[in-house]
Amino acid sequence: MTVSLIVICLSFSVACSNNTQAAKTSEPPVVEVVQVEQKDVPIYSEWIGTLDGSVNADIKAQVSGYLLKQDYNEGSFVQKGQLLFEIDPRPFQAVVDQAEGQLAQANGQLAQAKAQLVQAEAQVAVAEANQVRTQLDVDRYVPLAKQQAITQQDLDNATQNNVGAKAQVQVAKAQAETARAQIQGATAAVQAVTATVETAKLNLSFTKLTSPIEGLAGMAQQQVGALVNPASGPVTTVSTVDPIKVYFTASEQEYLDFHRRYSTPATLGAARKGLRLELILADGTVYQHVGTHEFTDREVNQGTGAIRVAGLFPNPESLLRPGQYGRVRTSLRTKEGALLIPQRSVTEMQGTYQVAVVDGDNKVNVRNVKPSDRVGSLWIIDEGLRPGERVVAEGVQKVRPGMTVNPKPYAKPAETAGK
């Protein structure tokens, strides 16, 4: 009886264990599902961008000389016309003084030539007056000589006097023309020396190196005491950083795709002006100000097949500096009625993309799909799904076609900053 009782207990224990195991294996696996969402989605493109000043002014020496003084703080903001460096002005001041002395001498010669002209013109007037008088004598003597009221000698003398007076008039006029030529020469000399003075003064002004723009001044490339000249390179650089430019390169395919969406230059220009650029900084944060399209370069680089584009970003806090890198992102188009699912729902196998769909009976159906663009953590599906269908987002590895599952709502993870 004891042995029979032990056998009965063992049989009951095994039966209970088998029933428990069967109950466990019959429970469907729990998976997290998400409905296929349909909505209009902006399609973003992203490029690597390099920041640069909207205007970069290299401050160079235009004359040769020694730097006497640095008048600005490196890395500070400077105003237009602010003095940055001073070159020793003494040699240039000496040239100005010498040129001004030559100008005074040339003006004196011009004044002398004008006085000689006045004198020559007066002599012309006197000679012409004498000639008028001798002509009157001849005119009066001719009828008298015919009447033999005067001798022929008197007429001949009057005629000779008139000829001499005419010659004096010609001589006086020639002297006047000579005086005018001297004035022209003296005037040309004055103009030449004036140009020399202006050049000397201009070179003297070049000893003061000023900023042609308002902006951020960089580090000094030359120190006080250095000998600088026009070939010695910039002594510093001033950049306008508000607004600041961001250069990036778009592929030729992107360029053509964007242009072909617009039929006229007016609509293309309006689309370019309407672009809103985002800048993702090196730490992954999105820059707070939105940029705009500035220009597109005139040519496609033959080596890379890309075209250079410039964007313009406000920079009132001067956070952005030339030389920084970032990612430029913008929406070039909107896809209407796009079907969206999480990227983790899509499985790739040898170039084929598959999604596990849960039907109304909670059974799994594995379908081939055709994905296109990614939007954050979502993927746009062009073919293979319908709006409202449920796809497995968590637990894809443990489902098989035809399997019954226990679907639960998908707990979407928090978005990463900057996405």
Helices and strands as residue ranges (DSSP letters): H 2-26, E 30-35, E 37-60, E 65-70, E 77-78, E 83-87, H 90-146, H 152-205, E 208-210, E 215-217, E 227-228, E 234-251, H 252-259, H 265-274, E 278-280, E 292-300, E 306-313, E 325-342, G 343-345, E 347-349, E 352-358, E 364-375, E 378-383, E 390-394, G 396-398, E 406-409
